Amino acid sequence: MEVHIRLAAITLFLLSIGNVQSENDQSDYRCSFMTAIPRPERPYLPDQDFTGIPWSERQILPAQPERKDVCVEHFPTPITLSRTQIIYMDEEIEGDVVIARLNYYGDTAPVIQVPFDLGSSIMLGAKIEKDGNGDWELVITQRQDYESPGMQNYIFQINAPGETDNVRILLSIVNIDDNDPIIRLFDTCQVEELGEPGRLTNCTYEVWDADGLISTSAMTFRIDSNRDDDQIFYIDAHIQENLFYMNMTIGLNRSLNFVDNALHIFTITAMVSNL
């Protein structure tokens, strides 16, 4: 698993104490794992048999084979008000992406209606093409970036020649942990000597990650130095109300002494897993 990191060099000055002035059950959904935090491994999704099911009952089918970074949700039952097919697709996929098959076997290509009900057709680059087995596939040609405006959700309709019912697609782009966290250092850190161990200092820094909660909820920190600063100090971190930000505070595992060492220089690494 790839790990993204951001380094911050911390200079900590130890001061002589005399100088200091003091909604629904997610199990009902086939694709709930795609948006879970933290995101689990893709579960086993058994193949479904759509033999004999007409377009009027089920217009969109999972691709064969179904990609790990795409998931076609269960189609709403007849008692459900919405007749919208939900499809999830991870952001940042390179190249053309087959996200689904159409339950249509005519010779004339189905048509994607433009303009979209939501989102830009140009930014998505959706098209319908026939594969080598004669199946009509829904293909996305434009790489999606969840952090870019207008690239979170798309709603559009597809019309199949000879069929009276259009299918309405909601394509939800899934945010993945693909951005490096940034530790914002505003000034040096000063700590009184001879303080009680196991306490937090007043050295607090802000950590920002463009991926939000999927990153900040799983972020860990590591202290590196040429001496034993990783044994002396620890990191305490809390997510702010704004889920894109964390407060990172330096804590003490043992007391410091100005005479023994008046200056500590070490590096803090913020680490997040790329899911």
C-alpha positions as CSV (number, residue, x, y, z in Angstrom):
1,M,0.0,0.0,0.0
2,E,1.4,3.3,-1.0
3,V,2.0,5.9,1.7
4,H,2.0,9.6,1.2
5,I,4.0,11.8,3.7
6,R,4.8,15.4,4.4
7,L,7.8,16.3,6.5
8,A,8.1,19.2,8.8
9,A,11.3,20.2,10.6
10,I,10.6,21.2,14.1
11,T,13.0,23.3,16.1
12,L,12.3,23.3,19.8
13,F,14.1,25.7,22.1
14,L,14.2,24.7,25.7
15,L,14.2,27.8,27.9
16,S,15.5,28.1,31.4
17,I,12.5,28.3,33.7
18,G,13.9,31.5,35.1
19,N,13.6,33.2,31.7
20,V,10.0,32.2,30.9
21,Q,7.1,34.6,31.5
22,S,4.4,32.6,32.1
23,E,-29.4,7.2,7.5
24,N,-30.4,3.6,6.1
25,D,-28.8,0.3,7.0
26,Q,-25.7,0.2,4.8
27,S,-25.9,-3.6,4.5
28,D,-28.9,-3.1,2.2
29,Y,-26.5,-1.5,-0.4
30,R,-24.2,-3.4,-2.7
31,C,-21.7,-0.6,-2.9
32,S,-21.6,0.8,0.6
33,F,-17.9,-0.1,1.0
34,M,-17.0,2.4,-1.7
35,T,-17.8,5.4,0.6
36,A,-17.1,3.8,4.0
37,I,-14.5,5.5,6.2
38,P,-12.1,3.8,6.7
39,R,-12.7,2.1,3.4
40,P,-12.5,-1.7,3.7
41,E,-11.3,-4.2,1.1
42,R,-13.8,-4.8,-1.7
43,P,-16.1,-7.6,-0.5
44,Y,-17.0,-10.6,-2.7
45,L,-19.8,-9.6,-5.0
46,P,-21.3,-12.7,-6.6
47,D,-22.2,-12.5,-10.3
48,Q,-25.9,-11.7,-10.9
49,D,-28.1,-13.5,-13.4
50,F,-30.0,-11.1,-15.6
51,T,-31.2,-13.7,-18.1
52,G,-34.7,-12.9,-19.4
53,I,-34.9,-9.5,-17.6
54,P,-36.1,-6.9,-20.1
55,W,-34.9,-3.3,-20.4
56,S,-38.1,-2.1,-18.8
57,E,-37.2,-3.8,-15.5
58,R,-33.4,-3.3,-15.5
59,Q,-31.6,-1.1,-17.9
60,I,-28.0,-1.0,-16.5
61,L,-25.9,-4.1,-15.6
62,P,-22.5,-4.4,-14.0
63,A,-19.6,-4.5,-16.4
64,Q,-18.0,-7.9,-17.1
65,P,-15.6,-8.1,-15.5
66,E,-16.4,-5.5,-12.9
67,R,-13.5,-3.2,-12.0
68,K,-12.4,-2.9,-8.4
69,D,-12.6,0.9,-8.6
70,V,-16.2,0.9,-9.9
71,C,-19.5,-0.4,-8.4
72,V,-23.0,-0.6,-9.8
73,E,-25.5,-0.3,-7.0
74,H,-28.7,-2.4,-6.7
75,F,-31.4,-1.1,-8.9
76,P,-34.3,0.4,-6.9
77,T,-37.3,-1.9,-6.4
78,P,-40.7,-1.0,-8.0
79,I,-41.9,0.4,-4.7
80,T,-39.0,2.9,-4.6
81,L,-39.9,6.4,-5.8
82,S,-36.6,7.0,-7.6
83,R,-35.9,5.0,-10.8
84,T,-32.3,6.2,-10.8
85,Q,-29.3,3.8,-11.3
86,I,-26.5,4.7,-9.0
87,I,-22.9,4.0,-10.0
88,Y,-19.8,4.7,-8.0
89,M,-16.4,5.3,-9.6
90,D,-13.1,6.3,-7.9
91,E,-11.4,9.5,-8.9
92,E,-8.0,9.7,-10.6
93,I,-8.5,6.7,-12.9
94,E,-6.3,7.0,-16.0
95,G,-7.6,6.0,-19.5
96,D,-11.1,4.9,-20.6
97,V,-13.2,3.3,-17.8
98,V,-16.0,0.9,-18.6
99,I,-18.4,1.5,-15.7
100,A,-21.5,-0.6,-16.8
101,R,-23.2,-2.6,-19.6
102,L,-26.6,-1.7,-21.1
103,N,-29.3,-4.4,-21.0
104,Y,-30.0,-3.6,-24.7
105,Y,-29.0,-5.7,-27.7
106,G,-30.2,-3.7,-30.7
107,D,-27.9,-2.8,-33.6
108,T,-28.5,1.0,-33.3
109,A,-26.4,2.7,-30.5
110,P,-28.2,4.1,-27.5
111,V,-27.9,7.8,-27.0
112,I,-26.6,9.8,-24.0
113,Q,-28.9,12.8,-23.7
114,V,-27.2,16.2,-23.4
115,P,-27.2,18.6,-21.6
116,F,-26.8,16.5,-18.4
117,D,-29.3,16.9,-15.6
118,L,-26.3,17.6,-13.3
119,G,-22.7,18.2,-14.3
120,S,-20.9,18.8,-17.5
121,S,-21.0,16.2,-20.3
122,I,-17.6,17.5,-21.6
123,M,-15.9,17.1,-18.2
124,L,-17.1,13.5,-17.9
125,G,-16.6,12.4,-21.5
126,A,-19.2,9.6,-21.3
127,K,-19.8,7.5,-24.4
128,I,-21.5,4.3,-25.4
129,E,-19.7,1.7,-27.5
130,K,-20.0,-1.9,-28.4
131,D,-17.4,-4.4,-27.1
132,G,-16.0,-7.5,-28.9
133,N,-18.9,-9.6,-27.5
134,G,-21.6,-7.3,-28.9
135,D,-22.5,-5.8,-25.6
136,W,-23.1,-2.0,-25.4
137,E,-20.9,-0.5,-22.7
138,L,-21.0,2.8,-20.9
139,V,-17.5,4.3,-20.9
140,I,-16.0,7.3,-19.2
141,T,-13.1,8.9,-21.1
142,Q,-12.1,11.8,-18.8
143,R,-10.1,11.4,-15.6
144,Q,-12.0,12.7,-12.6
145,D,-10.6,14.8,-9.8
146,Y,-12.9,14.9,-6.8
147,E,-11.2,18.2,-5.6
148,S,-12.1,19.9,-8.8
149,P,-15.3,21.9,-8.9
150,G,-18.1,20.1,-10.7
151,M,-16.4,16.6,-10.6
152,Q,-18.3,15.1,-7.6
153,N,-21.6,13.9,-9.2
154,Y,-23.2,13.6,-12.6
155,I,-26.8,12.9,-13.5
156,F,-27.7,12.0,-17.1
157,Q,-30.2,9.9,-19.1
158,I,-29.7,7.3,-21.8
159,N,-32.3,6.4,-24.4
160,A,-32.2,3.1,-26.1
161,P,-33.8,2.9,-29.6
162,G,-37.2,1.1,-29.6
163,E,-37.5,1.4,-25.8
164,T,-40.0,3.8,-24.2
165,D,-38.2,4.1,-20.8
166,N,-35.1,6.1,-20.5
167,V,-32.6,5.2,-17.8
168,R,-31.4,7.9,-15.4
169,I,-27.8,7.5,-14.2
170,L,-26.4,9.0,-11.0
171,L,-22.6,8.7,-11.3
172,S,-21.0,9.4,-7.9
173,I,-17.2,10.1,-8.0
174,V,-15.6,8.7,-4.9
175,N,-12.9,10.7,-3.1
176,I,-9.7,8.7,-2.5
177,D,-6.7,9.6,-0.4
178,D,-4.5,11.0,-3.1
179,N,-3.2,14.3,-1.7
180,D,-0.3,14.9,0.6
181,P,-1.0,16.4,4.0
182,I,0.6,19.8,4.8
183,I,1.9,20.7,8.2
184,R,1.8,24.5,8.6
185,L,4.7,25.8,10.8
186,F,4.3,29.4,11.9
187,D,7.2,29.8,14.4
188,T,9.6,28.0,16.6
189,C,8.5,26.2,19.7
190,Q,9.5,27.1,23.2
191,V,9.0,24.8,26.2
192,E,9.8,25.3,29.9
193,E,12.3,23.0,31.4
194,L,11.6,20.7,34.4
195,G,7.9,20.3,33.6
196,E,6.0,17.1,34.4
197,P,6.3,14.3,31.9
198,G,3.2,13.0,30.1
199,R,1.9,16.5,29.4
200,L,1.2,18.5,26.3
201,T,3.3,21.6,25.5
202,N,1.9,24.8,24.0
203,C,3.5,23.8,20.6
204,T,0.5,23.3,18.4
205,Y,0.6,23.3,14.6
206,E,-2.1,23.0,12.0
207,V,-2.3,20.1,9.5
208,W,-4.3,20.4,6.4
209,D,-5.3,17.7,3.9
210,A,-7.4,18.3,0.7
211,D,-9.0,14.8,1.0
212,G,-10.7,15.7,4.3
213,L,-12.0,13.0,6.7
214,I,-10.8,10.0,4.7
215,S,-7.3,11.3,5.3
216,T,-7.5,13.1,8.7
217,S,-9.3,10.2,10.4
218,A,-6.5,7.8,9.5
219,M,-3.4,10.1,9.8
220,T,-0.5,9.1,11.9
221,F,2.7,10.9,12.8
222,R,6.3,9.9,13.3
223,I,9.2,11.8,14.9
224,D,12.7,11.4,13.5
225,S,16.0,12.8,14.8
226,N,19.7,12.1,15.1
227,R,19.3,11.7,18.8
228,D,16.5,10.3,21.0
229,D,13.9,12.9,20.5
230,D,11.4,10.3,19.3
231,Q,11.6,8.9,22.9
232,I,11.3,12.3,24.5
233,F,8.4,13.7,22.5
234,Y,5.1,12.4,21.2
235,I,2.4,13.8,19.0
236,D,-1.2,14.4,20.0
237,A,-3.6,15.1,17.1
238,H,-7.3,16.1,17.0
239,I,-9.5,16.7,14.0
240,Q,-11.0,20.2,14.0
241,E,-14.7,21.0,13.2
242,N,-13.5,21.6,9.7
243,L,-12.7,18.0,8.8
244,F,-9.9,19.1,6.4
245,Y,-7.8,20.3,9.4
246,M,-6.1,18.8,12.4
247,N,-4.4,20.3,15.4
248,M,-1.0,18.6,16.1
249,T,0.4,19.2,19.5
250,I,3.9,18.1,20.8
251,G,3.8,16.3,24.1
252,L,6.5,15.3,26.6
253,N,7.3,11.7,27.6
254,R,9.9,12.9,30.1
255,S,11.1,16.1,31.7
256,L,13.5,18.4,29.9
257,N,16.6,20.0,31.3
258,F,18.1,23.2,29.9
259,V,21.6,22.4,31.1
260,D,21.6,19.0,29.5
261,N,20.2,20.1,26.1
262,A,18.9,23.6,25.3
263,L,17.9,22.8,21.7
264,H,16.0,20.0,20.1
265,I,15.7,19.7,16.3
266,F,13.7,16.9,14.8
267,T,11.4,16.0,11.9
268,I,7.7,15.2,12.1
269,T,6.2,13.1,9.3
270,A,2.5,13.1,8.6
271,M,1.5,9.8,7.0
272,V,-1.8,8.8,5.3
273,S,-2.6,5.6,3.4
274,N,-3.5,5.8,-0.3
275,L,-6.8,3.9,-0.7
